[in-house]
């Protein structure tokens, strides 16, 4: 980011409180609910179709700077997080609900943090109203006017913006239509399960010995990390914070006949999700639920700084791989997840007619 852009963002953050304000609508009579956020890939409890009118949905996020392992070889990094996870938790509300966020930066932090909600309107996505130093907290409320899935991320200004984002400080919010999702024919569609997959590109510096460097606190490695990031070549591309985070015992699960909604975000780079052995029955391009979903996609596109939703009804049991179909990133850098599906096999859809090295029996002449 050049100095002019850094300066503009910095001035914007400083001047938000000086802007004249119109009186807010009286929402004091609206129902108030508290949403308990959960760690990805799971979603908080929610209704797919809204019950009643708009609500005030209270959520609480605590910033946490923590040393985490991001690869099986023991490689670690200082993660900057919301609620201790990479990505941060998925928030779920309905269109025209009000999101009331309490953002807490504990005194143990070493940096200031804030949050830019791509789903919100004004004040740099609330980044201009939420900047909190260690030991501070802030409360902000915004109206969720656009239905869809959207990224949120930390954006403290200047070079701190890319540093915080590539250190894991991002997540997503899903704003459902009040009457629920619709398919390409305008008919209501429901999901049996939903999973949130946050893709993260990492840029870890190496020392002269070829090993990844270690640091005593996040800021100590900032210059080295930004130097690597400036070359735009990630050292790791991972789902949900680490290589293999969604494999083995942590693999996603479903049953044959279930419709599964995948919410996929990438706060910094483009991505191309693909489900090996399945499809995107319905894909909401750009994450907008106002738009008609496209159908029967083999691979879908997530622009950097966005989230996209895709729904698939599983037809066959077995192991599926959900990955970025930049196969270099999936296989070599870590952008892959596993999904175990249980149920009865359908030979009409696929059948093995000859096993490897098995000689077929010649037909007899009559």
N, C-alpha and C positions, 0 to 999 in steps of 0.2 A: 504494500500500500504506500503510495507516495505521500509526502509530507502535507500536501494540500488536502488530500482526502482525510488523512489522520486528523488534521486540524479541524476540518468541517465536522467530523463526527464528535470530536472532543467538545467543540463549541456547542453542538446540538445537545449533548448530555448535560452541559452546565446550564443551558438557558431554558430547559423545559419548564422549570418552576416559574419562570418569569412570564410565560405566555398567558394572555388573558383567557379566562374560562367562562363558558356558558354554564348556567345552572343545570345540574344533573337532574334527570327525571326522578320523581319520588318512587323509589323502589322499596321503601320501608315495609310495605304490606305484602311483598312477595315472599313465598316460602323460602326458607333457608335450609340447605342440607350441607353436610360435611362429607366430602369424598375421601375415603381412605386409599391413598395411593399405594401401589404394590410394585415390586421389582419386575422389570421386563424378563421374559417375553409375555408376561401375563397382563391382563387388563383389570382395572378396578371393577367392582360390581356396578352394573348399570342396566337401564332399560333400553331396548333397541327402539321402541316407540315411546315417545314422551308421555307421561301421565300428567294431565293438567297443563296449566300454562307455564310460562317462564319461571325459573327459579334462580336463586343466588346459590351457586355451588362453591363452597369454601374448600380450598386445598392449601396444604402447607408443604413447602419444600425447604430443605436445609442444605446449604452448600457444604461439601466435604472434600478436603484435599487429602488423598490417601495414596499410599504406595501399593500398587497392584501388580500381580503377575499376568502377563499378556500372552505368553507362549509356553508350551510344555518344556522348553529348554531352560526355563527359569528366568527368562528375560522379564524385567520389571520396568515400570514407569510410574511417574507421579501423575495420577489421574485427578482432574478437577471435575467434580461431580455434583449433580443434584440428587439428594437423598442416597448418596453412596454408590450409585450404579452408573455404568456406561452401557447404553444411553440412560438418561434420566427417565422417570416413570411416565407412562402414557396417561394423560388426563382425558376423560370422556365426558362431554356435555352435549346438550342439544341446541340447535339454532335458536337464538334469542335468549338463551340463558346468560346469566352474568357470572363470570369467573372471578372469584375473590381470592387472590393469592397472598399468602403470608410467606415472604422470603426471609429466611434467617441465615445470617452469616456468623457462625460461632466465633468466640474470641480466640479459639485455637487456630483459626485460619491465618494465612500469611498474605492474602491478597483480597482486594475488593472484588465483588461479583455483582451481576445483575442478570436480567433475563429479557430477551427480545422474543415476543410471541408473534410469529408470522400470521396467526389467526386474528390478531387485534388490529385496531385502527388508531394511528397517531402515536406521538411521543417515541418514535423509533421502536415501535412494537412494544412499548412500555419500558424499554431499556433506559429511556430518559427519566423514568420515575422510580426505578427500582435499584439504583446503584447503592450498595451497602458495604461499608468497611467492616473489618473484623469486629465482632461484638455488637453489631447493629442488626435490626430487622426492619422490614418495611411491609406495608399492606397496599395493594393496588387492585382495582377492580376494572374489568373491561367486559363489554358485551360481545358475545360470540355471534357475529352477524352473518358469517359465511360458512355454509356447511361443507365439510370435507376433512381431510387430514393435513396437518400443518406442522412444520418444524418449530421448535423453540430452541434458543441457545443463549449462552452468555456473550455479552458484547460490551465490555467495559470501555472501549475506545482505543484507537491507534493499533499498534502491533499486539496489544493484549487481546484483540478480537480473534485473529487467527490462532494465537497461542492457546486461548481458552477452548476454542472449538476443537482443535486437533488434539487437545488434551482430554477430550471426552465430555465436555460440558455442553451437552445438547440432548434434546428429547423430542417428543411430539405430543400433539393434542388432536383428538378426534371430535369433530363437531357433527353430530348426527342430525339429519333432517328430523323435524318433530314427528313426522309420520313414518319414519324409518327409511331404510334403503329401498330403492327401486331398481328393477332390472332394465334391460334394453327395450323392453316392451311397455315399461311403465308400471309393471306389476310389483307388488311388495315382495321383498326377498329378505329372509332372515338367515343368520349364521348360527351354527351350532357351537362353534368355537372361534376364538380370535386370538391371534398372536402378534406381538409387536417386535419387529426386528429392526434394531438400529445399527446401521452400518457405520463403521468408524475407520478412517484412514489415519495411520500413525507414522511419525517421522522421528525415529529414535537414533540419536547420534552414536557413532562408534569411536573408540579410541585408537591409538596407533597399533595396539595389539589385535585389532579386528573385533574386539568384544564390545557389546553395548555398554555405554557409560552408565554409572550410577551417580545419583546426586542426593544431597541431604535434605533438600526441599525443592518445590517446584520451580521457583524463580532462578535457582542456581543453574538449571539446565535450559532456561528459556532461549538464550542466544544461540546455543548449539542446535536446539530443536528447530528454531526458525531458519537457521542456515540450511539445514537439511530440507525443510519444507519449501524453501524458495526454489529448489530444483524441481519441485512438483512430482517427485518420485517417492511414493510411500515405501517404508520398510515393511509395513504390515497393513493389511486391509481385513478387518475382522467384523464379525457379527456379535453384538451384545458384549463387547468389551475385551474379548480374548480369542485367540485361536482355539477352536474346538469348544467354545462356550455352549453351543447348542448341539452337541453330539454326545454319544454314550448315554450315561444316566440322565443327562439334561436334554436329550433329543425331544423334539416336539411330538405330540401324540394326537391321533384321531382314529375314528372307526370308518369303515366303508359305509357310504351313504350319508356321511356328515358333510355339511358345507362349512368350510374353514375360511375365515377372513384373515388375510395377511396384510398388516400395515408395515410398510417398509420406508424408513427415513434415511436420508444422507444429507447432513448439514453442510457438506463442503465439496463433494465431488459427485459426478454423474455415476449412476449404477444401472445395471441391467439384470434384474432378478429373473430367475428361471427355475421352474420346478421340474426336475428330471422325472419323467414318467407321468406327469400331469400337465395341466394347462391353467391359464387364467380364464375361467369361464366368463367372469365379468371383471373388467379392469377400469377403474376410474382414473383416467389420464389426468396427470397434474394434481390428483387427489381431490378434485372437485366433485361433491355429491350432487351438485345442481346439474351437472352435465350427464348425458346419456352414456352409460358405460360401454366400452367396446368389448367385443366377445371373442372367445376362443383364441387367446393370445398364447404363443409359445414362450415369448420373452417380452417383458414390459420395461419401460424406461422410467427411471427416477432422476430428474434433474438435480444437480447439486443445489442444496438449500431448499429441498422439498421433501414431501412424503407422498406416497401413492398407496392406494388400497386395491387389493385383488382378491377375488373369491373363487374357490374351487370346490366342487363336490367330488370326494374321493370315490373311485370306482373299484379299485383293486387294493388288496392288502400288500404289506411288505415295506421295505425300506425305500424312502424317497430322499433325494438330496435337493435342498433348496440352496441355490448359490447365485453368485454374480457370474453371468455368462461372459465376463472377461475371464477366461479360464486360467490365465496366468495369475490373476488376483485370487481366484477361488482355490486353486490347487497349491500355488507357490506361496501366497501371502496370507491365506486363512479365511477368505470370504465364503464360508460354506456352513450350512446347518443340516442336520439329519431330521427326518420325520418318520416315526414308526406308525404304521396304519394296520389295524387289526380287522379281520372279517373273512368272508368266504371268497375264494378266487373264482373269477368268471372266465371260463375257457373261451367264451364267445369273443371276448375282447382280446385275449392273448393266450396262446397255447404253445408249449414247446413240443414240436413234432419229432425231434431227434436230439438226443443228448450228445455232447461232445464225445468223439471216438466210438460212438455206438453204430454198429453196422445195421442198416435197414434190411428187413427180410424181403427178398425178391418176390414179386408176385408170381403165382403159379399159373401156367397156361392151361386152359380148359378147351 
